[in-house]
Amino acid sequence: MTQVHVIGGGLAGSEAAWQLAEAGVKVRLSEMRGSGEMTPAHQTDGLAELVCSNSFRSDDAEKNAVGLLHQEMRKLNSIVMGEGDKARLPAGSALAVDRDHFSQGVTQALAEHPLVEIVRERVDQLPDSGPVIVATGPLTAMSLAESIGAATGEDSLAFFDAIAPIVYRESINMDIAWMQSRWDKVGPEGDGKDYINCPMNRDQYEAFIQGLLDGEKTEFKQWEKDTPYFEGCMPIEVMASRGPETLRFGPMKPVGLTNAHTGESAYAVVQLRQDNALGTLWNMVGFQTKLKYGAQSELLRSIPGLEKAEFARMGGLHRNTFINAPKLLDNQLRLKKAPHIRFAGQITGCEGYVESAAVGLMVGRMVAAEVKGEIFTEPPQTTAFGALLSHITGGADASDYQPMNVNFGLFPPMEVRVKKKFRKEAYTHRAREDFSAWQNHTLAESEPA
């Protein structure tokens, strides 16, 4: 039986391995964590460990592109969505998970699958023969990154991704903070009071902004100095440097929230979201930062309600690496110069947990079809999967390629004019119809004659 080598046990690699194994294909899953190696951001050797937020973002499949992607992944037996649903926490309309339970679930499912062999090893060179799936993510080890560079003839691109602090729930002063979801929105696991909100008046906000600008920052290494940030995970101090009101229109926006203690609206609000099933850990929403730990703890404790905050994890910063996928990969994510190698996940330049897993899912199915002598037909661009894959494999401008979350801007325009307020529903309605047709066609093709 042909064995597929999947390199990397993150979200994309775990999803690719699962899809292959479920299709009856034998898998060797290489993960360096657990072999004595570790990345700057990971804390465990668990597969599919979430190193930044614990949120898979919106689960709304009617009006949100990532929610639509959730729905499509569930229809394709995604292990990430399956275990994510099992580890779900209250978070309004978002899908947030207990990160430990989620990782443990993925690890156990793969470890118990008879067609999956998990090997704790660091892979330093791209294999000469395949089939191979490289899903080493944004923290690809330098030795393998150099091997990828040699194979592609291109220098790896890189950007910074920042980690938000996590606070112990019992250290938050609820005489000042209060529980409320924005606009009191009730999600599948919540009650409209899923977030802890810390209010700021104007003086407090302006002092906080000045503290961000003045606080001591992490020093960059020489090779990191010209590396751009990804706009979707911007450190708060970088946002603050763009103007004093930037954060008030971003992660600290006060709209849709009323202080339960005073009945008034705050000038700015800091939100915290539950991070584990016990409810003992809460992460600061949108508060990725590269401030040094001392400066972080002092400034964050200036936030009303967090005066005595105790931190389970301080914010951090790590380097992310990705390839110029539109230039280097074909429409089935094969490396043009070495087609036995496919890439999956964030190393392709997609951004976000869900997008990374989705690309891993597609690559797993592509390789499974190839190994079994079948033809894999790409999903139409009108679907969330198709829009994301099209962007990665040629829809984006290769001369200025940057990471991208799935969004309706990647979908083809509607063929008929639709009023703006109904446009999102129109996109998702079309996507569901086209996805169902594609899935039914795919199933028909794979059935024995």
Salt bridges, closest charged atoms under 4 A:
GLU22 OE2 - HIS113 NE2 2.94
GLU31 OE2 - ARG33 NE 3.17
GLU37 OE2 - ARG122 NH1 3.41
GLU49 OE1 - ARG33 NH1 3.44
ASP59 OD1 - HIS70 ND1 2.62
ASP59 OD1 - ARG74 NH1 3.19
ASP59 OD2 - ARG88 NH2 3.09
GLU62 OE1 - ARG432 NH2 3.34
GLU83 OE2 - LYS86 NZ 3.23
ASP85 OD1 - ARG74 NH2 2.81
ASP85 OD1 - ARG88 NH1 3.95
ASP98 OD2 - HIS101 ND1 3.73
GLU117 OE1 - ARG28 NH1 3.97
GLU121 OE2 - ARG28 NH2 3.13
ASP124 OD1 - ARG122 NE 2.71
GLU154 OE2 - LYS327 NZ 2.96
GLU206 OE2 - ARG202 NE 3.00
GLU216 OE2 - LYS292 NZ 3.27
GLU231 OE2 - ARG242 NH2 3.07
GLU245 OE1 - ARG248 NE 2.87
ASP275 OD1 - ARG99 NH2 2.60
ASP330 OD2 - ARG334 NE 2.70
GLU355 OE2 - ARG57 NH2 2.54
GLU370 OE2 - ARG334 NH1 3.40
GLU370 OE2 - ARG342 NH1 3.51
GLU425 OE2 - LYS63 NZ 3.71
GLU433 OE2 - HIS429 NE2 3.18
GLU445 OE2 - HIS441 NE2 3.08
